[in-house]
Amino acid sequence: MTAISFVKENKDIIVAQGANLREKAIQNGIDIYTLSGKLMNCGGAGQCGTCIVEVVEGMENLSPKTDFEKRKLKNKPENFRLACQTIVNGPVVIKTKP
């Protein structure tokens, strides 16, 4: 088990290692989408790029970026990830809607 801390929401959740960040956020009532993301999100299929989060701490505890993430986030800071493509393997601190 490991922890995901959400900064803006002031909420910590405990998840199993290997959990998908987007799925666990939604299951725990964390809103990761902006208004346009709510209207246009692909439901976690990794196609739209609207579930961007900022990794404040613990980047080393996440799965490597996928090729889709590398393309979609090429002009974003290195610590931005797509929640639907991110597997949590250790404690992380996340800022939603960066």
C-alpha positions in Angstrom: 0.0 0.0 0.0 1.1 3.6 -0.7 -0.2 7.1 -0.4 -1.3 9.7 -2.9 -1.5 13.3 -1.4 -3.6 15.8 -3.3 -2.4 19.3 -2.5 -5.4 21.5 -3.5 -8.0 19.2 -2.1 -6.0 18.6 1.2 -6.7 14.9 0.9 -4.6 11.8 1.3 -5.7 8.5 -0.1 -4.2 5.0 0.4 -3.9 2.8 -2.7 -2.3 -0.4 -3.7 1.0 -0.2 -5.5 0.4 -0.4 -9.2 -2.8 1.6 -9.0 -3.9 4.0 -11.9 -3.8 7.6 -10.7 -6.9 8.7 -12.6 -9.0 5.8 -11.4 -8.1 6.2 -7.8 -8.6 10.0 -7.9 -12.1 9.6 -9.3 -13.0 6.8 -6.9 -12.0 9.1 -4.0 -13.9 12.1 -5.2 -10.9 14.1 -6.5 -11.9 16.3 -9.5 -9.0 16.2 -11.9 -10.7 17.8 -14.9 -11.1 21.5 -15.8 -14.4 22.5 -17.4 -13.3 21.7 -20.9 -11.8 18.4 -19.7 -15.2 17.4 -18.2 -16.8 18.0 -21.6 -14.2 16.4 -23.8 -12.4 13.7 -21.7 -12.0 10.3 -23.3 -12.8 8.4 -20.1 -9.3 7.3 -19.4 -8.4 5.8 -22.7 -5.3 8.0 -23.1 -6.5 9.8 -26.1 -7.5 13.4 -25.1 -4.8 14.6 -22.8 -7.3 16.5 -20.5 -6.3 14.7 -17.2 -3.0 16.7 -16.7 -1.7 16.8 -13.1 1.5 18.2 -11.6 3.7 15.9 -9.6 5.0 17.9 -6.7 6.9 15.1 -5.1 7.6 11.4 -5.8 8.1 11.4 -9.6 10.5 8.5 -9.1 7.6 6.5 -7.7 5.5 6.7 -10.9 5.6 4.6 -14.1 7.7 6.0 -17.0 6.0 8.4 -19.3 4.2 6.7 -22.2 4.9 7.8 -25.8 1.5 9.4 -25.9 2.3 11.4 -22.8 5.7 12.5 -24.3 3.9 13.8 -27.4 1.0 15.4 -25.5 3.1 17.0 -22.8 6.1 18.0 -24.9 5.6 21.8 -24.2 4.7 21.3 -20.6 7.0 21.1 -17.5 8.8 17.8 -16.9 6.7 17.2 -13.8 3.4 17.2 -15.6 1.7 13.8 -16.2 -1.5 12.5 -17.6 -3.3 10.8 -14.7 -4.8 8.1 -17.0 -1.4 7.0 -18.1 0.3 7.1 -14.7 0.8 4.1 -12.4 1.6 4.8 -8.8 4.3 2.6 -7.2 5.1 4.6 -4.1 4.1 7.8 -2.2 3.4 10.9 -4.4 2.2 14.4 -3.9 -0.1 15.6 -6.8 -1.5 19.0 -7.7 -4.7 18.8 -9.8 -5.6 21.2 -12.7 -2.1 22.8 -12.9 
